[in-house]
Amino acid sequence: MTRALAAIAIVLATAAVVATQAPVYRARTELVAISASVKRGNATVGNLTSSDFALFDEDVAQKIDALTIESVPLDVTLFMDTSGSTAGSLDQMKRNVSSIAAMLRAEDRFRLITIGLSVETPVPWRAGGRGLTLDMQAVPGISLIYDALAVALAHEPEPGRRHLIVALTDGEDCGSVLDGARVLDMSARSEAVLHWIWVSNSGDGPPFGVSAWCTPGDAREIDYVGQTAERTGGDKHRSHFGDPAVRTFRQILDEFRQSYVLRYSPSGVKPGGWHRVRVTVPAQPTYAIKFRSGYFAGR
């Protein structure tokens, strides 16, 4: 109960903060850091230099001051959707989570977020490299996906660490305090990279579940979870029932560890507000590049 109340407090506090002010993405205007992954087909491309990249801030070309592949310890937040709509995949997801925790390095940190009648943290931050045993049931009638993503995005890693969020969910929210637009806004102000592994929404929850108020403004017309992942430089992946999704996570993890970090001092652009960023590899237009789509700058 303590963890549940704490999680609700975090969500409500986050909603209040976002509603009253515009938190600033920590990459300040003096030096901006944009993470980018580069792939040729399914293979990650290494050995690129700063001269291989072109970076635009508000469509103004920028000089890249430094480029690195940052092999640093990771904070990995895994969100497992335990709502009734994914009950048919719950046992498989439990096995997935244990395998995922075990494949991390000892210097990495891992936590698990789930949703019940509130956002829960059944596995708080712990060292990676170890499996775990999970014991939870599907919760019918409620699906606090947006609230769980808000809790995940609110985490700020310690200096020298990077934050990766992987969400195992069908993406259909019902009952969250926050709506999809607010979560999308938060993602632009967070340093985390979010990947969404879509799981089958074959629900099979208890027959006497309590119905919940579903976010009416979303109406399932806008893919807020997918847009949130894309804005952070992540992606949406498909995983049907029976597919363990561990292979997909391993690909995400390898790509994240080998992603480039491009640093530059903005020139010729406005000093504050939202800055839209674009990254290309001009000599290789067929490369697939995933990058953070922008940042908020202080005035």
C-alpha positions as CSV (number, residue, x, y, z in Angstrom):
1,M,0.0,0.0,0.0
2,T,2.9,2.4,0.8
3,R,4.4,1.9,-2.7
4,A,1.0,2.4,-4.3
5,L,0.3,5.6,-2.4
6,A,3.8,6.9,-3.2
7,A,3.3,6.1,-6.9
8,I,0.0,8.0,-7.0
9,A,1.6,10.9,-5.2
10,I,4.3,11.0,-7.9
11,V,1.8,11.0,-10.7
12,L,-0.3,13.8,-9.1
13,A,2.8,15.8,-8.3
14,T,4.0,15.4,-11.9
15,A,0.7,16.5,-13.3
16,A,0.7,19.6,-11.1
17,V,4.3,20.5,-12.1
18,V,3.7,20.0,-15.8
19,A,0.4,22.0,-15.6
20,T,2.0,25.0,-13.9
21,Q,5.4,25.3,-15.4
22,A,7.6,24.1,-18.3
23,P,10.4,21.9,-16.9
24,V,13.6,22.3,-18.9
25,Y,15.3,19.4,-20.6
26,R,18.7,19.2,-18.8
27,A,20.7,19.6,-22.0
28,R,21.2,23.4,-21.6
29,T,21.5,25.8,-24.5
30,E,25.3,26.1,-23.9
31,L,25.7,22.4,-24.8
32,V,23.0,20.1,-26.1
33,A,23.4,16.3,-26.2
34,I,21.2,14.4,-28.7
35,S,21.3,10.6,-28.7
36,A,21.0,8.8,-32.1
37,S,21.1,5.2,-33.2
38,V,22.1,4.3,-36.8
39,K,21.2,1.1,-38.5
40,R,21.8,-0.5,-41.9
41,G,18.9,-3.0,-42.1
42,N,18.9,-4.8,-38.8
43,A,22.6,-4.1,-38.1
44,T,23.9,-1.3,-36.0
45,V,26.4,1.0,-37.7
46,G,29.5,1.8,-35.8
47,N,32.7,3.7,-36.5
48,L,31.0,6.9,-37.7
49,T,32.6,10.3,-36.9
50,S,31.2,13.7,-36.4
51,S,31.9,14.6,-40.0
52,D,29.6,11.8,-41.1
53,F,26.6,13.5,-39.4
54,A,24.5,16.5,-40.3
55,L,22.5,18.1,-37.4
56,F,19.9,20.8,-37.7
57,D,18.4,22.8,-34.8
58,E,15.2,24.4,-36.0
59,D,16.4,23.8,-39.6
60,V,19.6,25.7,-38.9
61,A,22.8,23.6,-39.5
62,Q,24.9,23.1,-36.4
63,K,28.6,22.3,-35.8
64,I,28.9,19.0,-33.9
65,D,31.5,19.6,-31.2
66,A,31.8,16.0,-30.0
67,L,30.5,12.6,-30.8
68,T,30.8,9.6,-28.6
69,I,29.4,6.1,-28.2
70,E,28.6,6.1,-24.5
71,S,29.1,2.8,-22.9
72,V,27.9,3.9,-19.4
73,P,25.8,2.1,-16.8
74,L,22.1,2.1,-17.5
75,D,19.0,2.6,-15.4
76,V,16.4,0.4,-17.0
77,T,12.7,0.9,-16.2
78,L,10.5,-1.9,-17.4
79,F,6.7,-1.3,-17.5
80,M,4.6,-4.4,-17.6
81,D,0.9,-3.9,-18.3
82,T,-1.1,-6.1,-15.8
83,S,-4.5,-4.8,-16.8
84,G,-7.2,-7.2,-17.8
85,S,-6.8,-6.4,-21.5
86,T,-3.4,-8.1,-21.5
87,A,-4.3,-11.0,-19.1
88,G,-3.8,-13.5,-21.9
89,S,-0.1,-12.6,-22.1
90,L,0.6,-12.0,-18.4
91,D,2.4,-15.3,-17.7
92,Q,4.6,-14.9,-20.8
93,M,5.4,-11.3,-19.7
94,K,6.4,-12.5,-16.3
95,R,8.9,-14.9,-17.8
96,N,10.1,-12.1,-20.2
97,V,10.8,-9.7,-17.3
98,S,12.9,-12.3,-15.4
99,S,15.0,-13.0,-18.5
100,I,15.4,-9.3,-19.2
101,A,16.6,-8.5,-15.7
102,A,19.1,-11.3,-15.9
103,M,20.7,-10.1,-19.2
104,L,21.7,-6.7,-17.7
105,R,25.1,-6.0,-16.4
106,A,25.9,-5.8,-12.6
107,E,26.6,-2.1,-12.8
108,D,23.2,-1.5,-14.5
109,R,20.1,-0.8,-12.4
110,F,16.6,-2.2,-13.0
111,R,13.1,-1.6,-11.7
112,L,9.7,-2.9,-12.6
113,I,6.5,-0.8,-12.8
114,T,3.1,-2.4,-13.0
115,I,-0.5,-1.1,-12.9
116,G,-3.2,-2.2,-10.5
117,L,-5.7,0.2,-9.0
118,S,-2.7,2.5,-8.9
119,V,0.8,2.5,-10.3
120,E,2.9,-0.1,-8.5
121,T,6.6,-0.8,-8.2
122,P,6.8,-4.5,-7.3
123,V,10.5,-4.5,-8.0
124,P,12.2,-1.3,-6.9
125,W,15.7,-0.3,-8.1
126,R,18.1,-3.2,-7.9
127,A,21.4,-4.3,-9.6
128,G,21.1,-6.0,-12.9
129,G,22.3,-9.4,-13.9
130,R,19.9,-11.4,-11.7
131,G,16.6,-13.0,-12.6
132,L,13.5,-12.7,-10.4
133,T,10.2,-14.4,-9.6
134,L,7.0,-12.4,-10.1
135,D,3.6,-13.1,-8.6
136,M,0.8,-10.8,-9.7
137,Q,-2.6,-11.2,-11.3
138,A,-4.3,-9.2,-14.0
139,V,-6.4,-6.3,-12.8
140,P,-9.7,-6.0,-14.7
141,G,-11.5,-2.8,-15.7
142,I,-8.6,-0.4,-15.4
143,S,-5.5,0.3,-17.4
144,L,-3.3,3.2,-16.1
145,I,-0.8,3.2,-18.9
146,Y,-0.4,7.0,-19.1
147,D,0.1,7.3,-15.4
148,A,2.8,4.5,-15.4
149,L,4.6,6.1,-18.3
150,A,4.6,9.4,-16.4
151,V,6.2,7.8,-13.4
152,A,8.8,6.2,-15.6
153,L,9.6,9.5,-17.5
154,A,9.9,11.4,-14.2
155,H,13.0,9.5,-13.2
156,E,16.3,11.5,-13.5
157,P,19.3,9.2,-13.6
158,E,22.5,10.2,-11.6
159,P,25.3,11.8,-13.6
160,G,27.1,9.3,-15.7
161,R,24.1,7.0,-16.3
162,R,21.5,6.8,-19.0
163,H,17.8,5.9,-18.7
164,L,16.1,3.3,-20.9
165,I,12.3,2.6,-20.6
166,V,10.7,-0.4,-22.2
167,A,6.9,-0.8,-22.0
168,L,5.2,-4.1,-22.5
169,T,1.6,-3.1,-23.1
170,D,-1.2,-2.9,-25.7
171,G,-1.2,0.9,-25.3
172,E,-4.9,1.2,-24.6
173,D,-5.3,3.5,-21.5
174,C,-8.3,3.5,-19.2
175,G,-8.6,5.4,-16.0
176,S,-5.3,7.4,-15.8
177,V,-5.1,10.8,-14.1
178,L,-3.0,12.1,-17.0
179,D,-4.1,12.0,-20.6
180,G,-2.0,11.1,-23.6
181,A,-1.2,14.6,-24.6
182,R,0.3,15.4,-21.2
183,V,2.5,12.2,-21.3
184,L,3.7,13.2,-24.8
185,D,4.6,16.6,-23.5
186,M,6.5,15.1,-20.6
187,S,8.5,12.9,-23.0
188,A,9.9,16.0,-24.6
189,R,11.2,17.2,-21.3
190,S,12.8,13.9,-20.2
191,E,16.2,12.5,-21.0
192,A,14.9,8.9,-21.1
193,V,14.6,6.8,-24.3
194,L,11.3,4.9,-24.5
195,H,10.7,1.7,-26.5
196,W,7.2,0.2,-26.7
197,I,6.9,-3.6,-27.2
198,W,3.2,-4.1,-28.2
199,V,1.8,-7.2,-26.6
200,S,-1.4,-8.9,-27.5
201,N,-4.6,-7.4,-26.0
202,S,-6.2,-10.8,-25.6
203,G,-7.8,-10.2,-22.2
204,D,-9.1,-12.9,-19.9
205,G,-9.4,-11.3,-16.6
206,P,-11.8,-12.1,-13.7
207,P,-15.5,-12.1,-14.7
208,F,-16.7,-9.5,-12.1
209,G,-14.2,-6.7,-12.7
210,V,-15.1,-3.1,-11.9
211,S,-15.4,-0.8,-14.9
212,A,-13.3,2.3,-15.0
213,W,-13.6,5.8,-16.5
214,C,-11.6,5.9,-19.7
215,T,-9.8,9.0,-20.9
216,P,-12.4,10.5,-23.2
217,G,-10.1,13.0,-25.0
218,D,-8.0,10.2,-26.5
219,A,-10.8,8.2,-28.1
220,R,-8.1,5.8,-29.4
221,E,-7.7,8.1,-32.4
222,I,-4.1,9.2,-31.6
223,D,-1.3,6.8,-30.9
224,Y,0.1,8.7,-27.9
225,V,2.3,5.8,-26.7
226,G,3.8,5.4,-30.1
227,Q,4.4,9.1,-30.5
228,T,5.9,9.3,-27.1
229,A,8.4,6.6,-28.0
230,E,9.3,8.3,-31.3
231,R,9.8,11.7,-29.7
232,T,12.3,10.3,-27.2
233,G,14.3,8.5,-30.0
234,G,12.8,5.1,-29.3
235,D,10.4,3.0,-31.4
236,K,7.4,0.7,-31.4
237,H,7.9,-3.0,-31.7
238,R,5.4,-5.9,-32.3
239,S,5.2,-9.0,-30.0
240,H,2.3,-11.4,-30.3
241,F,1.1,-13.8,-27.6
242,G,3.6,-16.6,-27.4
243,D,6.5,-14.5,-28.7
244,P,8.8,-14.1,-25.6
245,A,9.8,-10.5,-26.7
246,V,13.2,-11.2,-25.0
247,R,14.9,-11.2,-28.4
248,T,13.3,-7.8,-29.2
249,F,14.6,-6.4,-25.8
250,R,18.1,-7.7,-26.5
251,Q,18.1,-5.8,-29.8
252,I,16.8,-2.7,-28.1
253,L,19.5,-3.0,-25.4
254,D,22.3,-3.6,-27.9
255,E,21.2,-0.6,-30.0
256,F,20.9,1.6,-27.0
257,R,24.4,0.7,-25.7
258,Q,25.8,1.5,-29.2
259,S,23.9,4.7,-29.8
260,Y,25.8,7.9,-30.6
261,V,25.7,11.0,-28.5
262,L,26.1,14.2,-30.5
263,R,27.0,17.3,-28.6
264,Y,26.8,20.9,-30.0
265,S,26.4,24.5,-28.9
266,P,23.3,25.9,-30.6
267,S,24.1,28.7,-33.0
268,G,21.7,31.0,-34.9
269,V,18.5,29.8,-33.1
270,K,16.2,31.3,-30.6
271,P,17.5,31.1,-27.0
272,G,14.5,29.4,-25.3
273,G,11.5,27.1,-25.7
274,W,11.1,24.0,-27.7
275,H,13.8,23.3,-30.3
276,R,13.1,20.7,-33.1
277,V,16.2,18.7,-34.0
278,R,16.9,16.7,-37.1
279,V,19.9,14.3,-37.7
280,T,21.0,12.7,-41.0
281,V,24.0,10.9,-42.4
282,P,24.1,12.6,-45.8
283,A,26.5,10.2,-47.5
284,Q,24.3,7.2,-46.6
285,P,20.6,8.2,-47.1
286,T,19.4,4.6,-46.7
287,Y,20.6,4.4,-43.1
288,A,17.8,4.3,-40.6
289,I,18.4,6.9,-37.9
290,K,16.5,7.2,-34.6
291,F,17.1,10.3,-32.6
292,R,15.6,12.5,-30.0
293,S,13.3,14.9,-31.9
294,G,14.2,18.0,-29.8
295,Y,14.7,19.6,-26.5
296,F,13.5,22.4,-24.3
297,A,15.9,25.2,-23.6
298,G,16.0,27.7,-20.8
299,R,16.0,31.4,-21.6
